[in-house]
Amino acid sequence: MTEFGFIEAIRRSFADLPSNSFEGIGDDCAVLPIGGGESLLFTADLLTEGVHFLRRATSARELGGKALAVNLSDVAAMGARPVATLLSIALPADAAGAWAEEFMEGYRALSARHGVALVGGDTTRSEGGITVNVTAIGRCADRCIKRRSAARAGDVVFVGGELGASGAGLRDLLAGRCDTPLAAMHRNPQPQVDEGVWLGRREEVHAMMDLSDGLASDLGHILALSGVGAAIDTERIPVAAGADLRTAACGGEDYKLLLTAAAAEADRLSAAFRDRFGAPLYPIGRIEAEGGLRWLRDGAPVALDWQGFSHY
């Protein structure tokens, strides 16, 4: 069973239970309307030693920041402002003292930067490695929520930054090169929180999510839920310095925003984004009415076996 096959099986098995007003499985966050034209958004993410990080290659402070960052990214990817988190952590004996304090310093620093409260959680002993689970809560006007299911044929596909740095950094870490700039970028993702909130207010932006498993995988979620296809110009994918095109398309954990926007407003959106953030939105292709993902090179279809990250 694949990761997303497992998630789909879970969704089906719970489909006959009451939703209690939640929009549930399928987007970056679950959505709960709270009245007055607003909703709360909830997401949870898990980091496990040996799967998501190597303790010998990642400082406790870096892991504290990353554990929070990946959750803030999910909230921002739906156009919401993160407001609070819950943190649960399982620690082996050799990480329960100074390591834990340093972890919390990193977690607090990023919380302070984005004005996010820590409002609860749990701690327990681990007989194995470290496991960290964060639940993040966002708040948003209903009209600003961006869903994966809202892409429309003719939309321009944008990414919010250069891709592949994290994947290349992971290669460095696995090769024992822990002090490279790319390795540092992998350990210290920067969620596009302000960018996500700003894009959420833009009516010309239709679908949006963040890039955690890689463009080749994550774009497929938008296409499936929106019932559309896409053509991506491989030469327009922004490749980070030190990475290669395949890593930019397939490598995970870049945490840049992936969005679709009305073609008639795309240039204006891109210019306004640059004016606001001093960095470009990168147009990389178009949404098509016919399903499937097509990779183009010099305007012609090219067969590529590109796949993003999968846990299973």
ZILIN-V615929 format. One line per field, one symbol per residue. phi: phi as a letter, one per 40 degrees, with the letter a starting at -180 (. if undefined). psi: psi as a letter, one per 20 degrees, with the letter a starting at -180 (. if undefined). A space follows every 10 residues. Layout:
BEGIN
phi->???
psi->???
END
This chain:
BEGIN
phi->.cdccccccc dccbcccccf gccbcibcbc bbcbgggbbc bbababbbcg bbabccbbcc ccccccdcdc cccccccbgb ccbabbbbab bcdcbcbcdc ccdcccccdc dccbgbccbi iabacbcbcc bbbbbbbbba cdcccbbccb cbdgdccbbc icbhcccccc dccccgccbc dccccccbcb cccccccccc cccccbbaab cbbhdcccdd ccccccgbba bbcccccccc dgbbcccccb ccgcfccbab adccbccccc ccccccbgac cbcbibcbcc chbbcbbfgb cbcbccbccb cb
psi->prghhgghhg ghhjhjqqik jqocphahqq popjrkkrqq ppqqqppppi giqphiipqg gghggghggh hhggghijjq pphqqppppp prhjjidhgh ghghghghgh ghhjlpqoja bqqrqpicap pppppqprqq phiippqhjj qqpiqppqqj rqqiggghhg ggghjjnijq hhghhhimqo qmghgggghh iohipfqqrq nhjqghghhh gggghikraq ppohiipopq pirrgghhhh qrkhkqqprq qphhjggggg ghgghgijqq popiaqpqhp rqpppqokiq qpopkpqaqp h.
END
